[in-house]
Amino acid sequence: MTTVTYSIPTISCGHCVHTIQSEVSELEGVTSVVANQEARTATIVFEAPATEDKIKTLLGEINYPVAA
Ligand SMILES: [Cu+2]
């Protein structure tokens, strides 16, 4: 199990938080997603088959790209 906190500058409201949490939770292997509106972060707990690359790709696809 791996826990990573991503910086996501485009988080701007509670809707963003909800969208990120519901979309990323759908990814197989993701066990927890907690997005924070104030900090503009998402802390994601995952294991195989989920990978950092898959999570980052998904976040980009839903218009919440991870900051470099
Ligand atoms: Cu929003």
N, CA, C, O and the ligand as a Tripos MOL2 file, in Angstrom:
@<TRIPOS>MOLECULE
protein
  273   271    69     0     0
PROTEIN
NO_CHARGES

@<TRIPOS>ATOM
      1 N           0.8490   -1.1940    0.0000 N.3       1 MET1
      2 CA          0.0000    0.0000    0.0000 C.3       1 MET1
      3 C           0.8840    1.2430    0.0000 C.2       1 MET1
      4 O           1.8240    1.3430    0.7880 O.2       1 MET1
      5 N           0.5820    2.1760   -0.8730 N.am      2 THR2
      6 CA          1.3780    3.4010   -0.9810 C.3       2 THR2
      7 C           0.4730    4.6030   -0.7640 C.2       2 THR2
      8 O          -0.6680    4.6150   -1.2260 O.2       2 THR2
      9 N           0.9720    5.6060   -0.0680 N.am      3 THR3
     10 CA          0.2230    6.8420    0.1270 C.3       3 THR3
     11 C           1.0100    7.9830   -0.4950 C.2       3 THR3
     12 O           2.1800    8.1880   -0.1720 O.2       3 THR3
     13 N           0.3660    8.7270   -1.3910 N.am      4 VAL4
     14 CA          1.0280    9.8630   -2.0300 C.3       4 VAL4
     15 C           0.0920   11.0630   -1.9720 C.2       4 VAL4
     16 O          -1.1080   10.9410   -2.2200 O.2       4 VAL4
     17 N           0.6530   12.2250   -1.6410 N.am      5 THR5
     18 CA         -0.1210   13.4650   -1.6770 C.3       5 THR5
     19 C           0.3000   14.2620   -2.8990 C.2       5 THR5
     20 O           1.4700   14.6100   -3.0600 O.2       5 THR5
     21 N          -0.6690   14.5440   -3.7550 N.am      6 TYR6
     22 CA         -0.4100   15.2870   -4.9830 C.3       6 TYR6
     23 C          -0.8750   16.7220   -4.8380 C.2       6 TYR6
     24 O          -1.9150   16.9910   -4.2370 O.2       6 TYR6
     25 N          -0.1040   17.6360   -5.3880 N.am      7 SER7
     26 CA         -0.5020   19.0330   -5.4610 C.3       7 SER7
     27 C          -1.3050   19.2360   -6.7410 C.2       7 SER7
     28 O          -0.8390   18.9450   -7.8420 O.2       7 SER7
     29 N          -2.5430   19.7510   -6.5640 N.am      8 ILE8
     30 CA         -3.4420   19.9260   -7.7110 C.3       8 ILE8
     31 C          -3.9730   21.3590   -7.6930 C.2       8 ILE8
     32 O          -5.0000   21.6360   -7.0730 O.2       8 ILE8
     33 N          -3.2730   22.2690   -8.3750 N.am      9 PRO9
     34 CA         -3.5930   23.7010   -8.2760 C.3       9 PRO9
     35 C          -4.9970   24.0710   -8.7610 C.2       9 PRO9
     36 O          -5.5280   25.1060   -8.3580 O.2       9 PRO9
     37 N          -5.6050   23.2510   -9.6130 N.am     10 THR10
     38 CA         -6.9090   23.6130  -10.1740 C.3      10 THR10
     39 C          -8.0790   23.3010   -9.2390 C.2      10 THR10
     40 O          -9.2260   23.5710   -9.5940 O.2      10 THR10
     41 N          -7.8230   22.7450   -8.0680 N.am     11 ILE11
     42 CA         -8.9120   22.5510   -7.1060 C.3      11 ILE11
     43 C          -9.3720   23.9340   -6.6340 C.2      11 ILE11
     44 O          -8.5810   24.7000   -6.0840 O.2      11 ILE11
     45 N         -10.6460   24.2480   -6.8500 N.am     12 SER12
     46 CA        -11.1090   25.5910   -6.4770 C.3      12 SER12
     47 C         -12.3630   25.6040   -5.6200 C.2      12 SER12
     48 O         -12.7150   26.6430   -5.0610 O.2      12 SER12
     49 N         -13.0450   24.4690   -5.5040 N.am     13 CYS13
     50 CA        -14.2720   24.4710   -4.7090 C.3      13 CYS13
     51 C         -14.6130   23.0460   -4.2720 C.2      13 CYS13
     52 O         -13.9200   22.0880   -4.6170 O.2      13 CYS13
     53 N         -15.6740   22.9350   -3.5210 N.am     14 GLY14
     54 CA        -16.0840   21.6350   -3.0200 C.3      14 GLY14
     55 C         -16.4670   20.6660   -4.1220 C.2      14 GLY14
     56 O         -16.3590   19.4500   -3.9610 O.2      14 GLY14
     57 N         -16.9210   21.2190   -5.2540 N.am     15 HIS15
     58 CA        -17.2610   20.3550   -6.3740 C.3      15 HIS15
     59 C         -16.0270   19.6510   -6.9170 C.2      15 HIS15
     60 O         -16.0720   18.4690   -7.2570 O.2      15 HIS15
     61 N         -14.9290   20.3890   -6.9930 N.am     16 CYS16
     62 CA        -13.6640   19.7930   -7.4390 C.3      16 CYS16
     63 C         -13.2810   18.6470   -6.5090 C.2      16 CYS16
     64 O         -12.8990   17.5670   -6.9600 O.2      16 CYS16
     65 N         -13.3870   18.8970   -5.2140 N.am     17 VAL17
     66 CA        -13.0460   17.8850   -4.2220 C.3      17 VAL17
     67 C         -13.8830   16.6290   -4.4490 C.2      17 VAL17
     68 O         -13.3600   15.5150   -4.4580 O.2      17 VAL17
     69 N         -15.1810   16.8210   -4.6320 N.am     18 HIS18
     70 CA        -16.0810   15.6910   -4.8410 C.3      18 HIS18
     71 C         -15.7400   14.9320   -6.1260 C.2      18 HIS18
     72 O         -15.7010   13.7020   -6.1410 O.2      18 HIS18
     73 N         -15.4930   15.6840   -7.2050 N.am     19 THR19
     74 CA        -15.1910   15.0520   -8.4940 C.3      19 THR19
     75 C         -13.9190   14.2160   -8.4010 C.2      19 THR19
     76 O         -13.8920   13.0690   -8.8480 O.2      19 THR19
     77 N         -12.8830   14.7810   -7.8300 N.am     20 ILE20
     78 CA        -11.6120   14.0570   -7.7140 C.3      20 ILE20
     79 C         -11.8050   12.7970   -6.8720 C.2      20 ILE20
     80 O         -11.3490   11.7160   -7.2460 O.2      20 ILE20
     81 N         -12.4760   12.9450   -5.7450 N.am     21 GLN21
     82 CA        -12.6440   11.7820   -4.8640 C.3      21 GLN21
     83 C         -13.4570   10.6880   -5.5400 C.2      21 GLN21
     84 O         -13.1160    9.5100   -5.4320 O.2      21 GLN21
     85 N         -14.5380   11.0640   -6.2410 N.am     22 SER22
     86 CA        -15.3650   10.0180   -6.8350 C.3      22 SER22
     87 C         -14.6970    9.3850   -8.0510 C.2      22 SER22
     88 O         -14.7890    8.1730   -8.2450 O.2      22 SER22
     89 N         -14.0200   10.2000   -8.8810 N.am     23 GLU23
     90 CA        -13.3890    9.6580  -10.0900 C.3      23 GLU23
     91 C         -12.1710    8.7820   -9.7500 C.2      23 GLU23
     92 O         -12.0260    7.6830  -10.2860 O.2      23 GLU23
     93 N         -11.3200    9.2620   -8.8810 N.am     24 VAL24
     94 CA        -10.1010    8.5060   -8.5930 C.3      24 VAL24
     95 C         -10.4280    7.2360   -7.8100 C.2      24 VAL24
     96 O          -9.7360    6.2270   -7.9480 O.2      24 VAL24
     97 N         -11.4710    7.2810   -6.9970 N.am     25 SER25
     98 CA        -11.8810    6.0800   -6.2540 C.3      25 SER25
     99 C         -12.2880    4.9370   -7.1770 C.2      25 SER25
    100 O         -12.2390    3.7690   -6.7910 O.2      25 SER25
    101 N         -12.6940    5.2850   -8.4100 N.am     26 GLU26
    102 CA        -13.1180    4.2650   -9.3700 C.3      26 GLU26
    103 C         -11.9530    3.4160   -9.8740 C.2      26 GLU26
    104 O         -12.1450    2.2930  -10.3400 O.2      26 GLU26
    105 N         -10.7620    3.9590   -9.7770 N.am     27 LEU27
    106 CA         -9.5840    3.2540  -10.3050 C.3      27 LEU27
    107 C          -9.3010    2.0240   -9.4530 C.2      27 LEU27
    108 O          -9.2400    2.1040   -8.2260 O.2      27 LEU27
    109 N          -9.1290    0.8800  -10.1230 N.am     28 GLU28
    110 CA         -8.8880   -0.3680   -9.4030 C.3      28 GLU28
    111 C          -7.5650   -0.3040   -8.6440 C.2      28 GLU28
    112 O          -6.5300    0.0250   -9.2220 O.2      28 GLU28
    113 N          -7.5990   -0.6150   -7.3670 N.am     29 GLY29
    114 CA         -6.3990   -0.5940   -6.5400 C.3      29 GLY29
    115 C          -6.3350    0.6200   -5.6260 C.2      29 GLY29
    116 O          -5.5460    0.6580   -4.6820 O.2      29 GLY29
    117 N          -7.1820    1.6260   -5.9160 N.am     30 VAL30
    118 CA         -7.2130    2.8200   -5.0650 C.3      30 VAL30
    119 C          -8.1380    2.5490   -3.8850 C.2      30 VAL30
    120 O          -9.3000    2.1890   -4.0720 O.2      30 VAL30
    121 N          -7.6190    2.7240   -2.6630 N.am     31 THR31
    122 CA         -8.4290    2.4170   -1.4880 C.3      31 THR31
    123 C          -8.9130    3.6600   -0.7580 C.2      31 THR31
    124 O          -9.8830    3.5910   -0.0030 O.2      31 THR31
    125 N          -8.2540    4.7980   -0.9690 N.am     32 SER32
    126 CA         -8.6810    6.0160   -0.2760 C.3      32 SER32
    127 C          -8.2550    7.2390   -1.0640 C.2      32 SER32
    128 O          -7.1340    7.3140   -1.5680 O.2      32 SER32
    129 N          -9.1770    8.2070   -1.1650 N.am     33 VAL33
    130 CA         -8.8610    9.4880   -1.8120 C.3      33 VAL33
    131 C          -9.4190   10.5960   -0.9290 C.2      33 VAL33
    132 O         -10.6260   10.6720   -0.7000 O.2      33 VAL33
    133 N          -8.5420   11.4420   -0.4430 N.am     34 VAL34
    134 CA         -8.9920   12.5920    0.3430 C.3      34 VAL34
    135 C          -8.4270   13.8510   -0.3000 C.2      34 VAL34
    136 O          -7.2230   14.0990   -0.2540 O.2      34 VAL34
    137 N          -9.3210   14.6500   -0.9070 N.am     35 ALA35
    138 CA         -8.9020   15.9110   -1.5130 C.3      35 ALA35
    139 C          -9.1500   17.0390   -0.5230 C.2      35 ALA35
    140 O         -10.1050   17.0030    0.2530 O.2      35 ALA35
    141 N          -8.2760   18.0410   -0.5600 N.am     36 ASN36
    142 CA         -8.3580   19.1600    0.3670 C.3      36 ASN36
    143 C          -8.4460   20.4650   -0.4220 C.2      36 ASN36
    144 O          -7.5260   20.8320   -1.1540 O.2      36 ASN36
    145 N          -9.5710   21.1500   -0.2560 N.am     37 GLN37
    146 CA         -9.8180   22.3720   -1.0210 C.3      37 GLN37
    147 C          -8.8470   23.4880   -0.6480 C.2      37 GLN37
    148 O          -8.3420   24.1850   -1.5280 O.2      37 GLN37
    149 N          -8.5820   23.6630    0.6350 N.am     38 GLU38
    150 CA         -7.7050   24.7510    1.0990 C.3      38 GLU38
    151 C          -6.2690   24.5400    0.6300 C.2      38 GLU38
    152 O          -5.6240   25.4480    0.1060 O.2      38 GLU38
    153 N          -5.7900   23.3140    0.8350 N.am     39 ALA39
    154 CA         -4.3900   23.0120    0.5070 C.3      39 ALA39
    155 C          -4.2130   22.7190   -0.9770 C.2      39 ALA39
    156 O          -3.0910   22.7250   -1.4850 O.2      39 ALA39
    157 N          -5.3280   22.4590   -1.6780 N.am     40 ARG40
    158 CA         -5.2840   22.0650   -3.0960 C.3      40 ARG40
    159 C          -4.4000   20.8430   -3.2870 C.2      40 ARG40
    160 O          -3.4580   20.8350   -4.0780 O.2      40 ARG40
    161 N          -4.7450   19.8210   -2.5320 N.am     41 THR41
    162 CA         -4.0140   18.5660   -2.6110 C.3      41 THR41
    163 C          -5.0090   17.4040   -2.6410 C.2      41 THR41
    164 O          -6.1860   17.5560   -2.3130 O.2      41 THR41
    165 N          -4.5040   16.2560   -3.0390 N.am     42 ALA42
    166 CA         -5.2600   15.0200   -2.9210 C.3      42 ALA42
    167 C          -4.3170   13.9520   -2.3920 C.2      42 ALA42
    168 O          -3.2680   13.6830   -2.9770 O.2      42 ALA42
    169 N          -4.7050   13.3540   -1.2860 N.am     43 THR43
    170 CA         -3.9150   12.2760   -0.6940 C.3      43 THR43
    171 C          -4.5790   10.9640   -1.0760 C.2      43 THR43
    172 O          -5.7410   10.7190   -0.7520 O.2      43 THR43
    173 N          -3.8230   10.1320   -1.7680 N.am     44 ILE44
    174 CA         -4.3730    8.9230   -2.3640 C.3      44 ILE44
    175 C          -3.6120    7.7020   -1.8450 C.2      44 ILE44
    176 O          -2.3820    7.6540   -1.8820 O.2      44 ILE44
    177 N          -4.3680    6.7250   -1.3660 N.am     45 VAL45
    178 CA         -3.7890    5.4670   -0.9050 C.3      45 VAL45
    179 C          -4.1140    4.4170   -1.9630 C.2      45 VAL45
    180 O          -5.2680    4.2620   -2.3620 O.2      45 VAL45
    181 N          -3.0840    3.6970   -2.4130 N.am     46 PHE46
    182 CA         -3.3230    2.7490   -3.5050 C.3      46 PHE46
    183 C          -2.3470    1.5810   -3.4550 C.2      46 PHE46
    184 O          -1.3250    1.6190   -2.7680 O.2      46 PHE46
    185 N          -2.6960    0.5520   -4.2000 N.am     47 GLU47
    186 CA         -1.8210   -0.6050   -4.3940 C.3      47 GLU47
    187 C          -2.0610   -1.1090   -5.8120 C.2      47 GLU47
    188 O          -2.9270   -0.5920   -6.5180 O.2      47 GLU47
    189 N          -1.2990   -2.1170   -6.2330 N.am     48 ALA48
    190 CA         -1.4650   -2.6620   -7.5770 C.3      48 ALA48
    191 C          -2.9100   -3.1390   -7.7530 C.2      48 ALA48
    192 O          -3.5040   -3.6470   -6.8020 O.2      48 ALA48
    193 N          -3.4840   -2.9860   -8.9480 N.am     49 PRO49
    194 CA         -2.8640   -2.5370  -10.2010 C.3      49 PRO49
    195 C          -2.7740   -1.0200  -10.3630 C.2      49 PRO49
    196 O          -2.3040   -0.5660  -11.4060 O.2      49 PRO49
    197 N          -3.1920   -0.2310   -9.4090 N.am     50 ALA50
    198 CA         -3.0440    1.2170   -9.5460 C.3      50 ALA50
    199 C          -1.5670    1.5980   -9.4400 C.2      50 ALA50
    200 O          -0.8060    0.9890   -8.6880 O.2      50 ALA50
    201 N          -1.1800    2.6120  -10.2030 N.am     51 THR51
    202 CA          0.1960    3.1120  -10.1630 C.3      51 THR51
    203 C           0.1350    4.6420  -10.1500 C.2      51 THR51
    204 O          -0.8990    5.2370  -10.4540 O.2      51 THR51
    205 N           1.2510    5.2570   -9.7960 N.am     52 GLU52
    206 CA          1.3090    6.7200   -9.8220 C.3      52 GLU52
    207 C           1.0150    7.2410  -11.2280 C.2      52 GLU52
    208 O           0.3070    8.2360  -11.3870 O.2      52 GLU52
    209 N           1.5520    6.5760  -12.2400 N.am     53 ASP53
    210 CA          1.3170    7.0150  -13.6160 C.3      53 ASP53
    211 C          -0.1630    6.9800  -13.9670 C.2      53 ASP53
    212 O          -0.6840    7.9140  -14.5780 O.2      53 ASP53
    213 N          -0.8430    5.9000  -13.5800 N.am     54 LYS54
    214 CA         -2.2690    5.7760  -13.8980 C.3      54 LYS54
    215 C          -3.0780    6.8590  -13.1850 C.2      54 LYS54
    216 O          -4.0060    7.4340  -13.7540 O.2      54 LYS54
    217 N          -2.7150    7.1230  -11.9420 N.am     55 ILE55
    218 CA         -3.4390    8.1320  -11.1760 C.3      55 ILE55
    219 C          -3.2280    9.5110  -11.7910 C.2      55 ILE55
    220 O          -4.1770   10.2760  -11.9580 O.2      55 ILE55
    221 N          -1.9800    9.8210  -12.1270 N.am     56 LYS56
    222 CA         -1.6820   11.1270  -12.7290 C.3      56 LYS56
    223 C          -2.3720   11.2870  -14.0810 C.2      56 LYS56
    224 O          -2.8730   12.3640  -14.4060 O.2      56 LYS56
    225 N          -2.3960   10.2110  -14.8660 N.am     57 THR57
    226 CA         -3.0570   10.2690  -16.1640 C.3      57 THR57
    227 C          -4.5450   10.5390  -15.9810 C.2      57 THR57
    228 O          -5.1150   11.3800  -16.6760 O.2      57 THR57
    229 N          -5.1690    9.8350  -15.0560 N.am     58 LEU58
    230 CA         -6.5980   10.0290  -14.7990 C.3      58 LEU58
    231 C          -6.8670   11.4610  -14.3480 C.2      58 LEU58
    232 O          -7.8010   12.0970  -14.8380 O.2      58 LEU58
    233 N          -6.0670   11.9730  -13.4280 N.am     59 LEU59
    234 CA         -6.2760   13.3440  -12.9430 C.3      59 LEU59
    235 C          -6.1550   14.3450  -14.1040 C.2      59 LEU59
    236 O          -6.9050   15.3190  -14.1640 O.2      59 LEU59
    237 N          -5.2290   14.1070  -15.0070 N.am     60 GLY60
    238 CA         -5.0980   14.9810  -16.1750 C.3      60 GLY60
    239 C          -6.3260   14.9090  -17.0710 C.2      60 GLY60
    240 O          -6.7910   15.9250  -17.5880 O.2      60 GLY60
    241 N          -6.8440   13.7030  -17.2480 N.am     61 GLU61
    242 CA         -8.0090   13.4950  -18.1150 C.3      61 GLU61
    243 C          -9.2520   14.1960  -17.5820 C.2      61 GLU61
    244 O         -10.0980   14.6360  -18.3610 O.2      61 GLU61
    245 N          -9.3670   14.3020  -16.2770 N.am     62 ILE62
    246 CA        -10.5510   14.9610  -15.7010 C.3      62 ILE62
    247 C         -10.2680   16.4430  -15.3820 C.2      62 ILE62
    248 O         -11.0000   17.0880  -14.6320 O.2      62 ILE62
    249 N          -9.1890   16.9490  -15.9760 N.am     63 ASN63
    250 CA         -8.8320   18.3720  -15.8800 C.3      63 ASN63
    251 C          -8.3750   18.8190  -14.4980 C.2      63 ASN63
    252 O          -8.5790   19.9660  -14.1010 O.2      63 ASN63
    253 N          -7.7530   17.8910  -13.7730 N.am     64 TYR64
    254 CA         -7.1020   18.2580  -12.5200 C.3      64 TYR64
    255 C          -5.6610   17.7760  -12.5580 C.2      64 TYR64
    256 O          -5.2770   16.9060  -11.7750 O.2      64 TYR64
    257 N          -4.8530   18.3360  -13.4690 N.am     65 PRO65
    258 CA         -3.4760   17.8480  -13.6010 C.3      65 PRO65
    259 C          -2.6600   18.0870  -12.3310 C.2      65 PRO65
    260 O          -2.8270   19.0890  -11.6350 O.2      65 PRO65
    261 N          -1.7880   17.1460  -12.0610 N.am     66 VAL66
    262 CA         -0.8930   17.2410  -10.9080 C.3      66 VAL66
    263 C           0.2160   18.2260  -11.2290 C.2      66 VAL66
    264 O           0.7860   18.1900  -12.3200 O.2      66 VAL66
    265 N           0.5230   19.1050  -10.2880 N.am     67 ALA67
    266 CA          1.6190   20.0630  -10.4720 C.3      67 ALA67
    267 C           2.9380   19.3220  -10.5770 C.2      67 ALA67
    268 O           3.1590   18.3280   -9.8850 O.2      67 ALA67
    269 N           3.8140   19.8080  -11.4450 N.am     68 ALA68
    270 CA          5.1080   19.1570  -11.6670 C.3      68 ALA68
    271 C           5.9720   19.1790  -10.4220 C.2      68 ALA68
    272 O           7.0930   18.6720  -10.4400 O.2      68 ALA68
    273 CU        -14.5740   23.2770   -8.1100 Cu       69 CU69
@<TRIPOS>BOND
     1     1     2 1
     2     2     3 1
     3     3     4 2
     4     3     5 am
     5     5     6 1
     6     6     7 1
     7     7     8 2
     8     7     9 am
     9     9    10 1
    10    10    11 1
    11    11    12 2
    12    11    13 am
    13    13    14 1
    14    14    15 1
    15    15    16 2
    16    15    17 am
    17    17    18 1
    18    18    19 1
    19    19    20 2
    20    19    21 am
    21    21    22 1
    22    22    23 1
    23    23    24 2
    24    23    25 am
    25    25    26 1
    26    26    27 1
    27    27    28 2
    28    27    29 am
    29    29    30 1
    30    30    31 1
    31    31    32 2
    32    31    33 am
    33    33    34 1
    34    34    35 1
    35    35    36 2
    36    35    37 am
    37    37    38 1
    38    38    39 1
    39    39    40 2
    40    39    41 am
    41    41    42 1
    42    42    43 1
    43    43    44 2
    44    43    45 am
    45    45    46 1
    46    46    47 1
    47    47    48 2
    48    47    49 am
    49    49    50 1
    50    50    51 1
    51    51    52 2
    52    51    53 am
    53    53    54 1
    54    54    55 1
    55    55    56 2
    56    55    57 am
    57    57    58 1
    58    58    59 1
    59    59    60 2
    60    59    61 am
    61    61    62 1
    62    62    63 1
    63    63    64 2
    64    63    65 am
    65    65    66 1
    66    66    67 1
    67    67    68 2
    68    67    69 am
    69    69    70 1
    70    70    71 1
    71    71    72 2
    72    71    73 am
    73    73    74 1
    74    74    75 1
    75    75    76 2
    76    75    77 am
    77    77    78 1
    78    78    79 1
    79    79    80 2
    80    79    81 am
    81    81    82 1
    82    82    83 1
    83    83    84 2
    84    83    85 am
    85    85    86 1
    86    86    87 1
    87    87    88 2
    88    87    89 am
    89    89    90 1
    90    90    91 1
    91    91    92 2
    92    91    93 am
    93    93    94 1
    94    94    95 1
    95    95    96 2
    96    95    97 am
    97    97    98 1
    98    98    99 1
    99    99   100 2
   100    99   101 am
   101   101   102 1
   102   102   103 1
   103   103   104 2
   104   103   105 am
   105   105   106 1
   106   106   107 1
   107   107   108 2
   108   107   109 am
   109   109   110 1
   110   110   111 1
   111   111   112 2
   112   111   113 am
   113   113   114 1
   114   114   115 1
   115   115   116 2
   116   115   117 am
   117   117   118 1
   118   118   119 1
   119   119   120 2
   120   119   121 am
   121   121   122 1
   122   122   123 1
   123   123   124 2
   124   123   125 am
   125   125   126 1
   126   126   127 1
   127   127   128 2
   128   127   129 am
   129   129   130 1
   130   130   131 1
   131   131   132 2
   132   131   133 am
   133   133   134 1
   134   134   135 1
   135   135   136 2
   136   135   137 am
   137   137   138 1
   138   138   139 1
   139   139   140 2
   140   139   141 am
   141   141   142 1
   142   142   143 1
   143   143   144 2
   144   143   145 am
   145   145   146 1
   146   146   147 1
   147   147   148 2
   148   147   149 am
   149   149   150 1
   150   150   151 1
   151   151   152 2
   152   151   153 am
   153   153   154 1
   154   154   155 1
   155   155   156 2
   156   155   157 am
   157   157   158 1
   158   158   159 1
   159   159   160 2
   160   159   161 am
   161   161   162 1
   162   162   163 1
   163   163   164 2
   164   163   165 am
   165   165   166 1
   166   166   167 1
   167   167   168 2
   168   167   169 am
   169   169   170 1
   170   170   171 1
   171   171   172 2
   172   171   173 am
   173   173   174 1
   174   174   175 1
   175   175   176 2
   176   175   177 am
   177   177   178 1
   178   178   179 1
   179   179   180 2
   180   179   181 am
   181   181   182 1
   182   182   183 1
   183   183   184 2
   184   183   185 am
   185   185   186 1
   186   186   187 1
   187   187   188 2
   188   187   189 am
   189   189   190 1
   190   190   191 1
   191   191   192 2
   192   191   193 am
   193   193   194 1
   194   194   195 1
   195   195   196 2
   196   195   197 am
   197   197   198 1
   198   198   199 1
   199   199   200 2
   200   199   201 am
   201   201   202 1
   202   202   203 1
   203   203   204 2
   204   203   205 am
   205   205   206 1
   206   206   207 1
   207   207   208 2
   208   207   209 am
   209   209   210 1
   210   210   211 1
   211   211   212 2
   212   211   213 am
   213   213   214 1
   214   214   215 1
   215   215   216 2
   216   215   217 am
   217   217   218 1
   218   218   219 1
   219   219   220 2
   220   219   221 am
   221   221   222 1
   222   222   223 1
   223   223   224 2
   224   223   225 am
   225   225   226 1
   226   226   227 1
   227   227   228 2
   228   227   229 am
   229   229   230 1
   230   230   231 1
   231   231   232 2
   232   231   233 am
   233   233   234 1
   234   234   235 1
   235   235   236 2
   236   235   237 am
   237   237   238 1
   238   238   239 1
   239   239   240 2
   240   239   241 am
   241   241   242 1
   242   242   243 1
   243   243   244 2
   244   243   245 am
   245   245   246 1
   246   246   247 1
   247   247   248 2
   248   247   249 am
   249   249   250 1
   250   250   251 1
   251   251   252 2
   252   251   253 am
   253   253   254 1
   254   254   255 1
   255   255   256 2
   256   255   257 am
   257   257   258 1
   258   258   259 1
   259   259   260 2
   260   259   261 am
   261   261   262 1
   262   262   263 1
   263   263   264 2
   264   263   265 am
   265   265   266 1
   266   266   267 1
   267   267   268 2
   268   267   269 am
   269   269   270 1
   270   270   271 1
   271   271   272 2
@<TRIPOS>SUBSTRUCTURE
     1 MET1         2 RESIDUE 1 A MET
     2 THR2         6 RESIDUE 1 A THR
     3 THR3        10 RESIDUE 1 A THR
     4 VAL4        14 RESIDUE 1 A VAL
     5 THR5        18 RESIDUE 1 A THR
     6 TYR6        22 RESIDUE 1 A TYR
     7 SER7        26 RESIDUE 1 A SER
     8 ILE8        30 RESIDUE 1 A ILE
     9 PRO9        34 RESIDUE 1 A PRO
    10 THR10       38 RESIDUE 1 A THR
    11 ILE11       42 RESIDUE 1 A ILE
    12 SER12       46 RESIDUE 1 A SER
    13 CYS13       50 RESIDUE 1 A CYS
    14 GLY14       54 RESIDUE 1 A GLY
    15 HIS15       58 RESIDUE 1 A HIS
    16 CYS16       62 RESIDUE 1 A CYS
    17 VAL17       66 RESIDUE 1 A VAL
    18 HIS18       70 RESIDUE 1 A HIS
    19 THR19       74 RESIDUE 1 A THR
    20 ILE20       78 RESIDUE 1 A ILE
    21 GLN21       82 RESIDUE 1 A GLN
    22 SER22       86 RESIDUE 1 A SER
    23 GLU23       90 RESIDUE 1 A GLU
    24 VAL24       94 RESIDUE 1 A VAL
    25 SER25       98 RESIDUE 1 A SER
    26 GLU26      102 RESIDUE 1 A GLU
    27 LEU27      106 RESIDUE 1 A LEU
    28 GLU28      110 RESIDUE 1 A GLU
    29 GLY29      114 RESIDUE 1 A GLY
    30 VAL30      118 RESIDUE 1 A VAL
    31 THR31      122 RESIDUE 1 A THR
    32 SER32      126 RESIDUE 1 A SER
    33 VAL33      130 RESIDUE 1 A VAL
    34 VAL34      134 RESIDUE 1 A VAL
    35 ALA35      138 RESIDUE 1 A ALA
    36 ASN36      142 RESIDUE 1 A ASN
    37 GLN37      146 RESIDUE 1 A GLN
    38 GLU38      150 RESIDUE 1 A GLU
    39 ALA39      154 RESIDUE 1 A ALA
    40 ARG40      158 RESIDUE 1 A ARG
    41 THR41      162 RESIDUE 1 A THR
    42 ALA42      166 RESIDUE 1 A ALA
    43 THR43      170 RESIDUE 1 A THR
    44 ILE44      174 RESIDUE 1 A ILE
    45 VAL45      178 RESIDUE 1 A VAL
    46 PHE46      182 RESIDUE 1 A PHE
    47 GLU47      186 RESIDUE 1 A GLU
    48 ALA48      190 RESIDUE 1 A ALA
    49 PRO49      194 RESIDUE 1 A PRO
    50 ALA50      198 RESIDUE 1 A ALA
    51 THR51      202 RESIDUE 1 A THR
    52 GLU52      206 RESIDUE 1 A GLU
    53 ASP53      210 RESIDUE 1 A ASP
    54 LYS54      214 RESIDUE 1 A LYS
    55 ILE55      218 RESIDUE 1 A ILE
    56 LYS56      222 RESIDUE 1 A LYS
    57 THR57      226 RESIDUE 1 A THR
    58 LEU58      230 RESIDUE 1 A LEU
    59 LEU59      234 RESIDUE 1 A LEU
    60 GLY60      238 RESIDUE 1 A GLY
    61 GLU61      242 RESIDUE 1 A GLU
    62 ILE62      246 RESIDUE 1 A ILE
    63 ASN63      250 RESIDUE 1 A ASN
    64 TYR64      254 RESIDUE 1 A TYR
    65 PRO65      258 RESIDUE 1 A PRO
    66 VAL66      262 RESIDUE 1 A VAL
    67 ALA67      266 RESIDUE 1 A ALA
    68 ALA68      270 RESIDUE 1 A ALA
    69 CU69       273 GROUP 0 **** ****
